[in-house]
Every structure is written in C-alpha cells, then in structure tokens.
Amino acid sequence: MSAYKITKYNYVTQFPALSDQLLPEIERLLLDGRYVLGPATEEFERAFSAFLGGPNVIGVNSGTDALLIALDAAGISRGDEVITVANTFYATALAPSRLGAVPVFVDCRDDDFLIDLDQVAAAISTRTRAVIIVHLFGLAVDVGRASQICSASGIALFEDCAQAIGARSGDHRVGTQSAAACWSFSPAKNLAAAGDAGAISTFGSKLADKARLLRHFGQPAQNQHDILGYNSRLDALQALVLSHKLPIVDDWNRARRAIAERYRTDLAGLPLRFQEGGGPDSHVYHLFQVRTESRRVRDALLAHLHSRSIDAVVRYPVPLHLQPAFSTLGYRPGQFPIAEALAAQTLCLPIRPDLTDSEMCYICEAVREFFGMP
Ligand SMILES: *Cc1c(COP(=O)(O)O)cnc(C)c1O
C-alpha cells in the first residue's frame, strides 16, 4: 500500500474484472506444467501480432532484454555506434552498452520532448550501425521520417515502444515500421503483466529467427549450443495475464487520453507547459508531464503535491549523458540543454485509466492552489 492518498499506479484495480476467466486458466496452467514458453506464450504472441498488424512477435523476459536481444540479433556488437536520445529510461542505452556498442546521445526537442531527428541525421558517422528512437511518455516519434534518415545511410532503425503500446505514427501503430521494436509489459506500463515481461516485434523473418534462438540459450535443439544466447523467455503465466488485458488496452488508452485532456483544460492559464505535438491517436499518455519555469518551481510544486498526498514523480531527474554509468563516454553538463532543462523543470501528475473525476479535481485544485489561482 502506498502512503499517498492519490497514487501514481494502481495495478490491482485491473484484476477483478478479469479474475472470473483468468483464475481458472491459471489453475489449468498450473496443473498442465508448461510454464516456460509453450501454448499460452504462443497464443499471446499471436494475439499481439494481430494487434500490431502481423509482425513476428517474440516474447521475452523484459523490455530491457527485448532491446538487448533485438540489437544482438541484428548483429550490433563491440565498437558499433548506436544513436539514441539523452532523455529516456536508462535501459534504452544500457542495451547497446551491454553488447560493447557505444551509445551516441542526441538532444530532444523543446516542444514534444522527443528525440530530435535533425540531430540524429547530424550524428551519423561511418561507425553508426543503428538508431533507437523512443516513443517517450506515450507519444509517437515520426517513424516515417526516422526511417528515411536511417535508410538513406544504410543503418538500422529500432523502436523503444515500452511506453507507447497502441500509439500511432501516421497510419500505423508504433512498432511496425522499423527493423525491430521492443516492448515492456512490466507492471507500470500501459499493458502490464503481473511481473516482468517483454517482447520484440519485427517483420524481418531472419531477425525474428535469430531472436527466438537467442532468447532460449541460443540452442536450436537440446544440448546443441551454436551461439551465445540468453535465458529470457516469456513465462506462460505472464502470457495468460497479457492475453486477457490486450483486448482492453485501447480502451484504457482512451481513458488516459481523456484524463490528459482534462488536465490540459483545467490547468490552462497557469505558468505550465505540456508535451505538445502529434495527432489525436499519437499519444497514449503513459505519463502526463507538466513543465514549470525552473528547477526551483518544479521542486516546490512537487513538495506541495506530496504534502497534499498526491504521488507526483520526476521522470527522469538525470539525463543519461550525466549518469555515472555512462561517465566513461565523456559527456559534460550543458551538452544537451533541452534534455537537461526537462530533467530540471518537469514532473508527472498521476495518470491511470481508473483515476476518478474527484481525484482529478483534487489534483487540479492542488496545482492551482500552488500557483495561487484557485
Ligand atoms: C520500462 C522501459 C524499458 C525497460 O523495460 P523493463 O521491462 O523494465 O526491462 C525500456 N525503455 C523504456 C523507455 C521504458 O520505459
């Protein structure tokens, strides 16, 4: 249980509506014994493929492993440069680093808070092998444009879709127009397992075959070990949970959009900015960001919301180029001014499909009260 009156997550509210069907299936699975991969995992992979419009789907243990295995399957290795953005969750850049590749950071944009594709084009060198775009906070990057930039230079485009299931870029759902897309279904995400889970989606059948091999020790048959692999499978139990929730995720995303619209309306006129850009279907509001004018105001607003028992949170307080884990890359403060400004000036208001009207009123009142505009 959280100490806050209004929590940022409330995972358990999704469960009661599913329990009538889900619990007997879990019991059948426990008595069946095929806990790792097996029919339940295959069924979720098929359902998720249909949701996306037909790519290969490879279920893995987490979003981080999805990135790691997708890049590995594409042959990214020691010394390769992989361009990505400085404001994202750590795992986006951890994955290439684990393969010995070098993350090359670029800044984000001031309006939509997403990777600046002009800077991506400028950062491509003879050693660049891949670009990872991140549909951050639930808002889709322009995948068509990213794809043009990459194909013009003969490099592979990857999508980190961990925060953006169901979001659209143009006419397509994200995760369908790149070499491979990586998904997380960890409990905080818009589609959540009851534990760790992730997936790779790709229309490339060679990449899919390699990823399938890699997730299962790199072993094509028992006791045959051709390549170095991983132990990273999607558990059947998690697949059952995900299969039950997948048909509802578009409705949940609609509920998130309605909450975001309400925030934008009720907080209009305050000295706050929001994540802008994209069409109506391009944002699934994994997080709702508000941007203040300074670190001082952000920190004071955060403290005020906490004092009102509202679980606001900062995502992400330190951009990746300034994280100790990447200090050997030699970046300095001031190099990515927009990512650094967002880290200092933004916070996330609670957003989840089950947030009630009265909770939203309470949050908006607390924010307006902070600015002296009740
Ligand atoms: C959550 C997340 C990941 C990692 O997913 P896990 O399932 O937690 O390993 C990667 N990238 C982004 C942008 C995320 O939000």
The ligand as an ORCA input file, in Angstrom:
! r2SCAN-3c Opt
* xyz 0 1
  C      10.286      0.340    -18.919
  C      11.179      0.754    -20.008
  C      12.189     -0.087    -20.508
  C      12.587     -1.361    -19.852
  O      11.581     -2.277    -19.660
  P      11.707     -3.391    -18.489
  O      10.597     -4.330    -18.818
  O      11.504     -2.677    -17.205
  O      13.039     -4.021    -18.608
  C      12.923      0.347    -21.591
  N      12.706      1.542    -22.158
  C      11.762      2.397    -21.710
  C      11.561      3.707    -22.402
  C      10.972      2.041    -20.603
  O      10.048      2.893    -20.152
*
